[in-house]
Amino acid sequence: MKRYFIVNEYFGSRVYDSKNKTEEYYNSEDTEKIRNKLHGNFIEIDHKRTNQLSSPLKISMNITKKCNLRCKQCFTESGICLENELNTKEIYSLFDQMREFGTFFICLGGGEPLTRPDLLDILEYGKNKQLAVSVVSNGLLLTKEYIEQLNKQNLDTFWISLDGLEKNHEALRGIGTYSKALNALKLLRDNFNGKKAIRVTLNKNNFNEYRELIKLAEQHKFDLIRITPLIPYGRAKNENLEITQDEYIDFLKEIRQIKANIEIIYPEKITKIKPWIGTNGFGCHCGKEAMWVDATGNCSPCYFWGEEYNIGNIKNQKFINIWNKSLEKSVIKGNDTCKNCKHYSICRSGCRARSLYLFGNLDDIDPLCPLKKNK
């Protein structure tokens, strides 16, 4: 089994390392050097197109709507399993097509993924396809024995959702869920071989607790923590939990100064400028670098954009054809305020979902833009 994949793109290539589960980007000249350096230990994938990625870098996928919780901020409004959810073979088919067209990263969420009895089979299939598979969970169903099974499937990252310290976490997720989430952190720390990570959705109630959550992640020897602002969608729509622009600006100022022994991921953190960013058009990465698949197979550039932006279903359409529609659907006119900003070449105008929910369209300014008041 060959370790590397070279995915040819209009700017050069993406090179995926299936052992370390990393992907690097190269121009045409450096791609040729990489080919020579790898001495044939690679599979080449060539479906390149003009000024667009040949396939998404990553897919986010809700594999079920079934959940053992009824969280107040849940954007998928999960709870009860749907009758027409994707079956095991349909998910396998998606994995086959991802491998064929050069998409290697997929994150499985829900609902609660661990409620699916075939989850371990799905992970094993992903491993055999050399994909980098991650799982997002509330942690309540996690046991030492289950983690031992996860280790056999070479899972890339296991994410635990943690929405504040005890009072605020349980206000959203229910009494007793905080101690169970902490138990999941300990189980992962002591038993899991892959990357261990925490996801925090920043809201007006837990806004002052993210520093403690970073310390908590460090104490449990986790690898990373991701902190992103809540988007008022699903059950969160009427909970009045969004943070203000001023709060977000304060968060960005503070988070940039925090020195930690783990990686901290937040929306405005830029670690590497991608070589295709200049041709990516207006708006965030949704539909241009990434795609969403819901529990019934419906696909969209971004789940938060709503059903009207669905672009197909993997049950009856080919993955690559849906991706073509995604590229078309994510062409956004935009606005001159963003386009004339000196930072536009990097940020591309920020989150389109936040624009949609505050202003009713995808073209406007990101309402949390830290520079908006100065434009």
Protein Blocks (a to p, Z undefined) as FASTA:
>chain_A
ZZbdcdddfklpacddfklopaddddfklmmmmmmmnnopaccddfbdehiafbdfbdcd
dfbfbdfbdcfklmnlpabacfkbccfklmmmmmmmmmmnopabdcddedjfklpmklmm
mmmmmmmnopacddddehlmpcfklmmmmmmnopabdcdddebdfklmmmmnoghklmmm
mmmmmmmmmmpmbdcdddddddfklmmmmmmmmmmmmmnopabdcddddddehjllmnop
accfklmmmmmmmmmmpccfbdcddfklcfbdcfklmmnogadfehklgccddfkopacf
blklojklpgbdfklpcfklmmmmmmmmmpcfbjfklmmpcklmmnnnpafklmmmmnop
akbccfklmklmmZZ
